[in-house]
Amino acid sequence: MTKRFHLGWFTNFTADEWNGAFANGGSPWDGKFYVEIAQALERACFDYLMFEDKLSVSEAYGGATQVYLKHALGMVPKHDPAPLAAVIGAATSRLGIVATMSTMAYPPFLLARLCTTIDHIAQGRFGWNIVTSAENAAAQNFGLDKLPPRELRYEMAHEYMDLVYKLFDSWGPDAVVMDRESGTYADFTKVHPVNFEGKYFKSRGPLNTVRAPQGRPALVQAGGSPSGRDFAAKHADSIIAVNSSVEEMKAFRDDVRARAEGHGRNPDDIKVLYLVAPVLGETEKEARDKLARMRSGPLFIEYSLALMSAITDIDFSKYELDKPLPGRLVTNGEQGSLDAFQQFGSGKTLRELVQSSAGAVAAIELVGTPDQVADKMGEAMEAVGGDGFLITTQTQSISRQVVNDVTDGLVPALQRRGLVRTEYSHKTLRENLRAF
Ligand SMILES: Cc1cc2nc3c(=O)[nH]c(=O)nc-3n(C[C@H](O)[C@H](O)[C@H](O)COP(=O)(O)O)c2cc1C
């Protein structure tokens, strides 16, 4: 029997495509547009819809906010995904919903309480994408002068996790008794303070929320550095990854699975989903033409470089387009995405890098008919060993049309091959992730 794989969709609570041929208006702030997207993904039996998030208006490209605000590109305006996750949770019944929240921004108690609340509203389908934040501008919105170095961020995040696990468990599974006879709603002997005192965090507990349906939300993480991978291997139910070849995908998965074993975990409890941006057409030519039109658009290079600047704090406006980058670039931000983009040693010019990796999205190229792309995804998964794909779009813009191309074209093609599920087998996100 063919081994099935998992599907997630990657987006953010940003303006949907507003000025293209199939644009919907660009004001999705009441959440209804994203509810419709979620319903389409649920129809296609996706594991989860995830919302990336950032906590600043970037000035990374050209030292100004201009390019980001002018184009509303993926980065700003960006509304808070947590309340949106609650709205989507209430309007769906099977799809997992993942929101990004930063350990830099939320006090652990508040985060544990919020995750628990949303997991109840979503009836056990909420996931938290754990990030430590990666931009100085975000750090400056929270009273810091600059972003702490990566190693310190992860050290703090490990302690943060120790505390939130204790908070999630501060209500026993059977604490709520609702016993009419004794007039008891909750049994106080099953609700415990945590009295946590760490190097960075301190909290008394217990939470004042009823234990979450999943106990703790499903945990998603995207660590790319060695300490990031280690963090993900220790905590995540699903790891989202940016790689630029099948070989890299396999090496990444083998590495995090080995690390998970080192932490005493069953590596099969972690699903690695790889970021891809399929371009679909009724014919291969149609898909290739579509991609070529996108890439030759007047703003594609600016879009792609501004996006890469925002996640790396590197100003790509200062490099010459028709020369290779001056050397291997390093960042205190998203090094993995930067490495996938810069293809160090390839000798490509900056323009060629943008054209070949589609900006921030670097993975196997998926361009063609639904059947062609489905075959390619199946082959990649067979070579890598699992566990699925995190689907997004070339410039992170979103419209009903691009989602429908996937849910109504690509997914049925994958289903015909037995590569993805045709119905949900479980109710909670964690159980669906572990179903195969
Ligand atoms: C698919 C994907 C999604 C990510 N989403 C976010 C996000 O929403 N917010 C954020 O601050 N960082 C996000 N990141 C960055 C990661 O949290 C992480 O910082 C990055 O992958 C670099 O790994 P490292 O921290 O181990 O160097 C994302 C990364 C990837 C690959």
The ligand as an SDF file (V2000), in Angstrom:
LIG
                    3D

 31 33  0  0  0  0  0  0  0  0999 V2000
    7.9020   27.4350    7.0490 C   0  0  0  0  0  0  0  0  0  0  0  0
    8.4150   28.3730    8.0860 C   0  0  0  0  0  0  0  0  0  0  0  0
    7.5370   29.1750    8.7930 C   0  0  0  0  0  0  0  0  0  0  0  0
    7.9860   30.0720    9.7530 C   0  0  0  0  0  0  0  0  0  0  0  0
    7.1070   30.8700   10.3950 N   0  0  0  0  0  0  0  0  0  0  0  0
    7.5640   31.8140   11.2380 C   0  0  0  0  0  0  0  0  0  0  0  0
    6.6750   32.7370   11.8280 C   0  0  0  0  0  0  0  0  0  0  0  0
    5.4760   32.6790   11.6310 O   0  0  0  0  0  0  0  0  0  0  0  0
    7.1710   33.6980   12.6380 N   0  0  0  0  0  0  0  0  0  0  0  0
    8.5040   33.7950   12.9250 C   0  0  0  0  0  0  0  0  0  0  0  0
    8.8910   34.6890   13.6580 O   0  0  0  0  0  0  0  0  0  0  0  0
    9.3790   32.9000   12.3850 N   0  0  0  0  0  0  0  0  0  0  0  0
    8.9360   31.9380   11.5490 C   0  0  0  0  0  0  0  0  0  0  0  0
    9.8140   31.0610   10.9840 N   0  0  0  0  0  0  0  0  0  0  0  0
   11.2140   31.0780   11.4190 C   0  0  0  0  0  0  0  0  0  0  0  0
   11.5170   29.9440   12.3600 C   0  0  0  0  0  0  0  0  0  0  0  0
   10.7940   30.0510   13.5500 O   0  0  0  0  0  0  0  0  0  0  0  0
   13.0090   29.8720   12.6560 C   0  0  0  0  0  0  0  0  0  0  0  0
   13.4370   31.0220   13.3250 O   0  0  0  0  0  0  0  0  0  0  0  0
   13.7790   29.7270   11.3610 C   0  0  0  0  0  0  0  0  0  0  0  0
   13.3330   28.5970   10.6620 O   0  0  0  0  0  0  0  0  0  0  0  0
   15.2790   29.6590   11.5720 C   0  0  0  0  0  0  0  0  0  0  0  0
   15.6290   28.6090   12.3900 O   0  0  0  0  0  0  0  0  0  0  0  0
   16.6120   28.8890   13.5720 P   0  0  0  0  0  0  0  0  0  0  0  0
   15.8600   29.8200   14.5000 O   0  0  0  0  0  0  0  0  0  0  0  0
   16.8430   27.5580   14.1980 O   0  0  0  0  0  0  0  0  0  0  0  0
   17.8040   29.5060   12.9900 O   0  0  0  0  0  0  0  0  0  0  0  0
    9.3640   30.1630   10.0240 C   0  0  0  0  0  0  0  0  0  0  0  0
   10.2470   29.3480    9.3120 C   0  0  0  0  0  0  0  0  0  0  0  0
    9.7990   28.4680    8.3600 C   0  0  0  0  0  0  0  0  0  0  0  0
   10.7780   27.6210    7.6260 C   0  0  0  0  0  0  0  0  0  0  0  0
  1  2  1  0
  2  3  1  0
  2 30  2  0
  3  4  2  0
  4  5  1  0
  4 28  1  0
  5  6  2  0
  6  7  1  0
  6 13  1  0
  7  8  2  0
  7  9  1  0
  9 10  1  0
 10 11  2  0
 10 12  1  0
 12 13  2  0
 13 14  1  0
 14 15  1  0
 14 28  1  0
 15 16  1  0
 16 17  1  0
 16 18  1  0
 18 19  1  0
 18 20  1  0
 20 21  1  0
 20 22  1  0
 22 23  1  0
 23 24  1  0
 24 25  2  0
 24 26  1  0
 24 27  1  0
 28 29  2  0
 29 30  1  0
 30 31  1  0
M  END
$$$$
